[in-house]
Amino acid sequence: MKAAVNIDKAQVAEFYRKMLVIRRFEEASARLYMQSLIRGFLHLYIGEEAVAVGAISALGPQDYVITHYRDHGHALARGMDPKACMAELCGRATGSSGGKGGSMHLFNAKLHFMGGHAIVGGQMPIGVGMGLGIKLKRENGVVMVFFGDGAVNEGEFHESLNLASLWKLPVVFFLENNLYGMGTHVERTHAAGRDIYNFAEYYKIPSVQVDGMDLMEVHEATIEALRHVRAGQGPVFLEAMTYRYRGHSMADPVNYRDNSEVEEWRINDPINRFKMFAMGEGLITPSEVERIESEVAELIADAVEFARESPFPKAEAIYDNIYA
């Protein structure tokens, strides 16, 4: 963990709280899935919390976030209500999309959170289009486009980088490289292996790779990227090396990797790593940690109860919010 730079105790507490909210939310989601209260696919973000919190916390309210189907962490880091998120996962009418979007399609336009997208790489050209809109309207916003290493082999990846570079669009391409595209290791699917960020140089986009388990390193790299983009110099490409502790989805038995690999990464758990760093720097006390953990536990328990007690959408709601 890097030494503290321009960070105060309030920020440290908020960073720790947000990462813990994501972790406890995901753990609760897994339990609800096993109880059949969450149906369909459920892709957990456990292990990657430092990426979402470190990056999104650097954004302003005028900026936009668009992401992939492992979207719970990004939604919560952007400030979405855990109750609305959990209700959406459970398909309830009180969910963020009225229970119709589910796990892979959390959305909140007021927060400029433009949704999770289930098509691999499908969010990338949409994010580029948003960046073009910002530039044409002469606004000062930036679009942060999250994607996984599995999206790099999609045509949209190359098309998006090419157009964003040619048009100098205000876009931060943020690759969350958790080493696995579904059940296949990145070194078996990419010639670049663990250094995918080097692809960006072919499109004349500045790029950097960071430790995705280190919140402060992610945060500081994002601040630098935003400074470049806001100066009108075009897009930036960030690659965060991270790891998902759970399977690709809840339906994944994870037979393709050794338990020893998971345990090795758990030693570097981003939440515990940040907590120990903050305590070592005197930025948070054990009593403050205990208080935050208690508050987060209550927050998630309330979200679960809210989702359980919320009604399912009425049948006639199937005709709401459609074009024809």
N, C-alpha and C positions, 0 to 999 in steps of 0.2 A: 504494500500500500504506500502510495506516495505521500510525502509530507503535506500537511494542510496548506492550501493556497487560497486566500480570499474566501474562507469559509468560517462561519461563526457557529456558536452552540445551537442556535435556533435551526439553522440549516442542517446541521448534523442530526438533530432530533427528527427533523422532517424526513430526511433521507432514510434514516433507520426505520421510521414508522411506515413509510411507503413500501420499502422492500418487505417488511414484515407483513403488511396488509396483503401484498401479492402472494407471499408464501402461504399464509393461513387461509386465504381465499381459495387457492388452488388445492390445498389439502382438504378443505371442506367440500370442494367441488368433486374431488375424487370419491369421497364418502357418499355423496348424494348420487353419483353415477352408479356405485355399487348397489345402492338401494333402489335403482331404476327410477329415481326422481329426475335425473338428467338423462336424456335419450340421445341417440345418434352418436356422432363423434365428439370426443373431448380431448383436446391437445393441451397439456399442462406446460406451464412456463417455469416450473420449479428448477432452480439452479441458474437461471438467466436474469434474475431480478436486478442485478447491478447495471445491466445494459439499459433496460427501460427507464429506470429511475435516474441513472446518471445522465442519459441523453435527453430525455423529455424535460427534466427539470431545468435544462438550459434554455428551453424555448420560452417565447413570450406568448401572450394570449392571441396575438395576431397571426401566429404561425399555425401550420397544419400538420397533422400526423395521419398517415395512411399505412396500413400494415397487412400482414398475412393472417392465416387462420389461427396461429398461436397468439391470439390478440388480447387475452385477459390482462396480462401484465402491462401492456401499453395503455389499455383503457383505464386501468386503475391508477397508473402513474400520471396520466393526463388529468385525473381528477374526477372520473366518473364515479357515481354513487355505487358502492358495493351492493346495496339492496337492489337497485335497478339491474345491475349486471347479473346477480345471482338469479333474480326472477326471470331474466331473459334466458339464462342457461336452462332453467326449469320449464321454459315454454309458457310462462304466465303472462297475463294481460298487463301486469304492472312492470314488465320488463322494458328495457330501453327501446326495443322495437316491437313492443306489444306482444312479445312471445313468439314472433314469427321468424326471427333471425337466428336465434340460438347461439351456441358457443362461438361459431366462426364468424359471426356478423354483428358484433357489438358496434354501436354507432352513437355519436352525440354531436350534432352539428353546432350546438352552442359552444362546445369546447373545441371546435375545429378538429374533432376526432372523426375522420372520414371513413372509419370502418375497417373491420377485418375482412379479408377477401379469400375465398376458398380455392380459387383457381391459382395454381402455382405461378407466380410472376405476374398475375393479372393486375395487381395494384400498381405496378411500375409505370406503365403508360398513362394510367389515370393520374398518378402523382405528377408526371411530367406535364400533362394537360393542365393540372392545377397550377403548376409553376408558370406555365405560359400565360394563364389567366392573370396571375398576380403581376407578371411583367407588363402585360398589355394594359392593365388598369393602373399601372404605376404605383402599386401598393408596396409596403415594406415587409411583407410576410415572407416566410420560408416554408417549404414543404419538406418534411422529414419522411422518407420512404423506407420502411423496414422490410426486409426480405431475408430468407434463409439461403444457405448454400445450395439447396436443391433448385432454387430459381435461376441460378447462374447458367444452367444449360438450356434455359428457355430463350426463344428468340426475342421476347419482350425485353429481356435484360439488356441485350446489345442495342436494340432499337432505342431503348429509353436513354441509355448512356450517350449514344450518338447524338440524338436530338437535343438533349439537355446541354451537351457540350457545344454543339453548333450554335445554339440560340442563347447560350450563357444564361440558363435559367436558374432561379433561386431554389435549388434542390440539394438536399443532403441525402445521398444514397447510403443507407445504413445496413450493412450485411451482418447478421447475427450468425456467425459460423459456429454451430454447436457440434460440428464434426460428422453429423449423420443426416443424410437425406432419407427420411423414413428409416430403412434398415441397412443402408449402405454407407460405409465410411467414405468421407470426402476424398481420401487419397485413391479411392477406386473409381471415382467419377470425375475428378478434375485434374488436368495436367498440372495446374498450379498448386494442387494439394492444399496445404494450410496457408498459402499465400495468395489467395484469390484477389486481394486488393491490387496486386500488380496488373490485373487486367485493365484497370482504369487508365493507366498511362497510355494505352493505345488510343484512347479517346481524349487525350490531353486533359484529363481530370486529375487534379492533385488527390493523393490518397495516402492513408496511414492505417496501420494495424495497431490495435490496442488490446490490452488484457481485459477481456470482458468480465472477469471475476473481480476486478478492481474498480469500484464505483468512482473513485476520484480520478483515475486515469481516463475513464470513459467521459466523465463530466468535463474535464479540462480539454480533452481532444475535441469534444463537441463545441465548446465555447470558441475554440480556435477556428473550427470549420464554419461556424455561423458568422464569425467576423469576416472571413473570406467571402462568403456568399452574400452577406448584406452589403459588402463594398461593391457589388455588381460584377464580381470577377467570375461568376459562373458556379457550377456545381462542385461538390466535394464528395469523395467516396471514403467512408469509414468502414473498417472491418473489425468487429469485436470477436475475439476468440473466447468462446464460452462453452457451456456444456449443459445439456438437459439431463437431470437425474432420473427422470421417468422415461417411459417409452415414447415412441412417436405419438401415440394416442393411448387412451385407456384400453383399447383393444389389442395393443401391441405386447406380446409376451417377452420382448427384448432378449431373444435367444442369440442374437448376433454379436453381443459384446460380453466380455468377461466381467464378473462382479468386481474383480480387482481393479479394473479400469474405473468403474464408478466410484469405488472407495477412494481411489487416488485423487479424483476430482473433488470428492466430498471434503477432503482435508483442506481444500482451498475454497470452501463454501463462502459465497460473496457476502452473505448477511453476517455471519460470524466474523469474517475477516474485517468487515467495516466496523463492527462493534468493538473488536479488540483494538483496531487502529484508533478509533475515537476515544476509547477509554485510556489508551496509552498516551494520547496527546492532551488528555485532560479536558476533552470537549464534551464528554458525557459521563455521568456517574452511574454506578450500579443501581442506585435507587431510581434514577431516571429511566434506565433500561427496563427495570421491573415494572414501573408505572406504564410505560409505552406498551409493553407486552400484554399487560392486563387490559389496557384500553383496546388494543387491537383484537384480543380474544373476544371481548364483549361486542365489538363492532361486527365481527364476522358471525358471531352467534346470532345477532340481531338480523343480519342479512339472510341467514339460513332460515330463521323463523319467518321473516317477511316473505320469502319465496314460497315456503311451505303453505302459508296461509293465504297466499294470493290466488285469485281465481284464474282458470284457464280462459283464453279468448273465446268470445261467443262465436257461434257458427257464422253469423252474418258478417263478422269482422274480416272474413276472407276477401270481401269486396272493397275493403278500405285501402286507400293509398295505391291504387293501380291506375294505369293510364286509360284503360278502356274495358 
